[in-house]
C-alpha cells in the first residue's frame, strides 16, 4: 500500500488518503484548495470530520449551521478547527482563496458540530537540545471527539521531532493510524521521516517537501527538518482509542528513551582531536 503522497497543484482536491489506499481501517485525509467564490461539498455519513484551515477565508455550512473560518500565516497563527459529527452535509464556500485539510474516522455521533478556537488549544514546547519543537493540541483530549486526535507541530531548521521515537501500532501500545502533512516556510525546504521497527526489520525513509503527506501504518516514526527552513506538520490520528482514552500515551523506543533525562547527552564536543 502507498505510505507517501505528493500534492498536486491548482484547485480542488490536492491529495487524498483513504483506508483503501493506505491499507488500514479508520483514518481518511484530504487537502482541498478553493479559489474565491468556489464551493466544495461533502457528506459526513457515518464519520466524524475535523476541518483545519491552512490559509484564506471561507464560510462552512453544516446542515444549515454556518461557521466562519480563516487563517493568515500558517507559521504565526493557531487555527480554528471545525468538528462535524456523522450524518451532516458540509458546504465550504471560499470568501477568498482558501486551503484546508479535512480528516475523518468512523463515529457514532456523540458530539455536536462545534468550532474550536485557539484559546481552547494547549500549546507546549517539547524536548530539548537538537529535538526542541512546539506541539499544539488542536483537537486532543480533553477536547471532545470520538476517535480523531489532531496536533500541529513546528520544528525549527536543523531540529528533530518525535524524539525519542514512539509508536502506537498495537500490542504493547494503543493502535492508531496517522497522517503527517508537511509545509515549509522557505523554498527548497525539506525534511525526513523514518518509520521503523528494528525487531521486525520494518524500515521506511521518506524525504518530505512542501505539501507532501507521509503515513504511519506501523512502527516508531521520528522526523527532522533540514537547516535553512522551518517545518510545520499537521498530524491526524485515529484508531482504537475512544473519547477520553484518546489521552493514552504511546510506547517509546526503549533504546532512545534515556534522552528525556539528558537532552544534550552524548554530544561530541568540537573541535575533536585536540586544537584545530
C-alpha positions as CSV (number, residue, x, y, z in Angstrom):
1,X,0.0,0.0,0.0
2,X,1.0,3.6,-0.5
3,X,2.6,5.4,2.5
4,X,3.7,8.6,0.8
5,X,1.7,11.1,-1.3
6,X,2.5,14.3,-3.1
7,X,0.1,17.2,-3.5
8,X,-0.9,18.3,-7.0
9,X,-1.1,22.0,-7.7
10,X,-4.2,24.1,-8.6
11,X,-7.6,24.0,-7.0
12,X,-9.9,21.2,-5.9
13,X,-8.8,18.1,-4.0
14,X,-5.0,18.3,-4.0
15,X,-4.4,15.0,-2.3
16,X,-6.5,12.2,-0.7
17,X,-5.8,9.3,1.6
18,X,-8.4,6.7,2.2
19,X,-8.4,3.4,4.3
20,X,-8.3,1.6,1.0
21,X,-5.3,3.5,-0.4
22,X,-3.5,3.3,3.0
23,X,-4.3,-0.3,3.8
24,X,-5.7,0.5,7.2
25,X,-9.1,0.7,9.0
26,X,-10.1,4.1,10.2
27,X,-8.5,7.3,9.0
28,X,-9.2,9.3,5.9
29,X,-7.4,12.6,5.0
30,X,-7.5,15.2,2.2
31,X,-6.3,18.6,1.4
32,X,-8.6,21.0,-0.7
33,X,-7.8,24.3,-2.3
34,X,-10.6,26.7,-3.5
35,X,-10.4,29.9,-5.4
36,X,-12.5,32.8,-4.2
37,X,-16.2,32.0,-4.8
38,X,-15.6,28.3,-5.4
39,X,-17.5,25.7,-3.3
40,X,-16.7,22.2,-2.0
41,X,-19.4,19.8,-0.8
42,X,-19.2,16.6,1.2
43,X,-21.2,14.4,3.5
44,X,-20.0,13.1,6.8
45,X,-22.2,10.0,6.6
46,X,-21.0,7.6,9.3
47,X,-17.8,9.5,10.2
48,X,-16.8,12.5,12.3
49,X,-14.8,15.1,10.4
50,X,-12.3,17.7,11.6
51,X,-11.6,20.6,9.2
52,X,-8.4,22.6,9.7
53,X,-7.9,25.9,7.7
54,X,-4.4,26.2,6.2
55,X,-4.8,29.7,4.7
56,X,-7.5,32.1,3.4
57,X,-11.1,32.5,4.4
58,X,-14.4,30.6,4.0
59,X,-17.9,30.0,5.2
60,X,-18.8,26.5,6.1
61,X,-22.4,25.4,6.2
62,X,-23.0,22.2,8.3
63,X,-26.6,21.1,7.6
64,X,-27.8,24.7,8.0
65,X,-25.5,25.9,10.7
66,X,-22.9,28.5,9.5
67,X,-19.3,28.8,10.6
68,X,-16.7,31.4,9.6
69,X,-13.2,30.1,9.3
70,X,-10.0,31.9,8.3
71,X,-6.3,31.8,8.7
72,X,-3.4,34.0,7.7
73,X,0.2,33.0,8.2
74,X,0.5,29.2,8.9
75,X,3.7,29.8,10.8
76,X,2.3,32.5,13.0
77,X,-1.4,31.7,13.8
78,X,-3.1,28.8,15.5
79,X,-6.2,27.5,13.7
80,X,-9.9,27.4,14.3
81,X,-10.8,23.7,14.0
82,X,-14.3,22.8,12.9
83,X,-15.6,19.5,14.2
84,X,-18.5,17.8,12.3
85,X,-20.4,14.8,13.6
86,X,-21.7,12.0,11.4
87,X,-24.8,12.5,9.3
88,X,-24.2,16.1,8.2
89,X,-23.8,17.8,4.8
90,X,-20.9,20.2,4.6
91,X,-20.6,23.1,2.1
92,X,-17.4,25.1,2.1
93,X,-17.6,28.4,0.2
94,X,-14.4,30.4,-0.2
95,X,-14.7,34.1,0.5
96,X,-11.1,34.5,-0.7
97,X,-8.6,31.8,-1.8
98,X,-8.9,29.1,0.8
99,X,-7.0,25.9,1.5
100,X,-7.9,23.4,4.2
101,X,-7.3,19.9,5.4
102,X,-10.1,17.5,6.4
103,X,-9.7,14.1,8.1
104,X,-12.4,11.7,9.2
105,X,-12.9,8.4,11.1
106,X,-15.9,6.2,11.9
107,X,-18.1,7.6,14.8
108,X,-21.5,7.2,16.4
109,X,-22.4,10.9,16.7
110,X,-21.9,11.5,20.4
111,X,-20.8,15.2,20.0
112,X,-22.4,18.2,18.2
113,X,-20.8,20.3,15.5
114,X,-18.5,22.8,17.1
115,X,-15.9,25.4,16.1
116,X,-12.9,25.1,18.4
117,X,-10.9,28.3,19.0
118,X,-7.2,28.8,19.6
119,X,-7.7,29.8,23.2
120,X,-9.0,26.2,23.8
121,X,-5.9,24.6,22.5
122,X,-3.0,23.6,24.7
123,X,0.5,24.7,23.4
124,X,3.8,23.2,24.7
125,X,7.4,23.2,23.8
126,X,8.7,19.7,23.9
127,X,12.2,18.2,24.1
128,X,15.5,20.0,24.2
129,X,18.9,20.1,22.6
130,X,18.5,19.2,18.9
131,X,15.0,17.9,19.5
132,X,13.2,21.1,20.6
133,X,9.8,21.8,18.9
134,X,6.4,23.2,19.6
135,X,3.3,21.0,19.8
136,X,-0.2,22.5,19.6
137,X,-3.0,20.2,20.7
138,X,-5.7,21.4,18.3
139,X,-8.1,18.5,18.8
140,X,-6.8,16.3,21.6
141,X,-8.2,15.2,24.9
142,X,-9.9,16.8,26.9
143,X,-11.3,18.4,23.7
144,X,-14.2,16.2,22.8
145,X,-14.2,13.9,19.8
146,X,-14.8,10.1,19.4
147,X,-11.7,8.9,17.5
148,X,-9.9,11.8,16.0
149,X,-6.8,13.3,17.5
150,X,-5.1,16.3,15.9
151,X,-1.8,18.1,16.5
152,X,0.1,20.8,14.7
153,X,3.9,20.7,15.2
154,X,6.5,23.4,14.4
155,X,10.1,22.2,14.0
156,X,12.9,24.8,13.7
157,X,15.5,24.2,10.9
158,X,18.1,21.6,12.0
159,X,15.9,20.1,14.7
160,X,14.3,16.7,15.2
161,X,10.7,15.9,16.1
162,X,9.1,12.9,17.6
163,X,12.2,12.2,19.7
164,X,12.6,9.9,21.5
165,X,10.8,7.9,18.8
166,X,7.4,6.3,19.8
167,X,4.9,4.0,18.3
168,X,1.3,3.1,18.7
169,X,0.7,0.2,16.4
170,X,-0.9,-2.3,18.8
171,X,0.2,-5.0,21.1
172,X,2.0,-3.2,24.0
173,X,0.9,0.2,22.7
174,X,-2.5,1.6,21.6
175,X,-3.4,1.2,17.9
176,X,-3.6,4.5,16.0
177,X,-3.2,5.4,12.3
178,X,-1.5,8.6,11.4
179,X,-1.1,11.1,8.5
180,X,1.7,13.7,8.6
181,X,1.0,16.7,6.2
182,X,4.2,18.8,5.8
183,X,4.7,22.5,4.9
184,X,7.9,24.6,4.9
185,X,8.4,28.4,5.2
186,X,11.2,28.7,2.6
187,X,11.7,27.5,-1.0
188,X,13.8,24.4,-1.1
189,X,12.9,23.4,2.5
190,X,12.7,19.7,3.2
191,X,12.8,17.1,6.0
192,X,12.9,13.4,6.5
193,X,10.5,11.0,8.2
194,X,11.6,7.5,9.2
195,X,9.1,4.7,10.2
196,X,10.8,1.6,11.7
197,X,10.7,-1.4,14.0
198,X,14.1,-2.8,14.4
199,X,12.9,-6.1,15.9
200,X,10.9,-6.9,12.7
201,X,13.2,-5.4,10.1
202,X,10.5,-2.9,9.0
203,X,12.1,0.4,7.8
204,X,10.8,3.2,5.7
205,X,12.5,6.6,5.0
206,X,10.8,9.5,3.2
207,X,12.2,12.8,2.0
208,X,9.3,15.2,2.7
209,X,8.8,18.6,0.9
210,X,6.2,21.3,1.0
211,X,2.7,19.7,0.5
212,X,3.8,16.1,1.0
213,X,2.0,13.6,3.2
214,X,3.7,10.6,4.9
215,X,1.7,7.9,6.6
216,X,2.5,5.9,9.7
217,X,0.9,2.5,9.4
218,X,3.3,0.9,11.9
219,X,6.5,1.5,13.9
220,X,8.4,4.3,15.5
221,X,8.3,7.5,13.5
222,X,10.7,10.4,14.2
223,X,11.4,13.2,11.7
224,X,13.9,16.0,11.2
225,X,14.0,19.4,9.4
226,X,17.0,20.3,7.3
227,X,18.7,23.7,8.1
228,X,17.6,26.7,6.2
229,X,13.9,26.4,6.6
230,X,11.4,25.7,9.3
231,X,9.0,22.8,9.2
232,X,5.3,22.5,10.0
233,X,3.3,19.3,10.1
234,X,-0.4,18.6,10.7
235,X,-0.9,15.3,12.4
236,X,-4.2,13.4,12.2
237,X,-4.6,10.3,14.2
238,X,-7.5,7.8,14.6
239,X,-7.7,4.2,15.8
240,X,-9.0,2.0,18.6
241,X,-8.9,4.8,21.3
242,X,-12.3,6.3,22.0
243,X,-13.3,9.5,23.8
244,X,-11.2,10.1,27.0
245,X,-9.0,7.1,26.1
246,X,-7.6,9.3,23.3
247,X,-5.2,10.6,26.0
248,X,-3.4,7.2,26.3
249,X,0.3,7.8,25.8
250,X,2.3,5.9,23.1
251,X,5.2,3.5,23.6
252,X,8.7,5.0,23.5
253,X,11.7,3.3,21.8
254,X,13.5,1.7,24.8
255,X,16.8,2.3,23.1
256,X,16.3,6.1,22.9
257,X,14.1,7.0,25.8
258,X,17.1,7.9,28.0
259,X,17.3,11.2,26.3
260,X,14.4,12.6,28.2
261,X,16.7,12.8,31.2
262,X,19.6,14.5,29.3
263,X,18.7,16.3,26.1
264,X,22.3,17.2,25.4
265,X,23.8,13.9,26.3
266,X,26.4,12.2,24.1
267,X,27.0,15.3,22.0
268,X,30.5,15.2,20.5
269,X,32.4,18.4,21.6
270,X,34.1,20.2,18.7
271,X,36.8,20.5,17.7
272,X,37.8,16.9,18.5
273,X,41.2,15.5,18.3
274,X,43.0,18.4,20.0
275,X,43.4,22.0,19.0
276,X,42.5,23.0,15.4
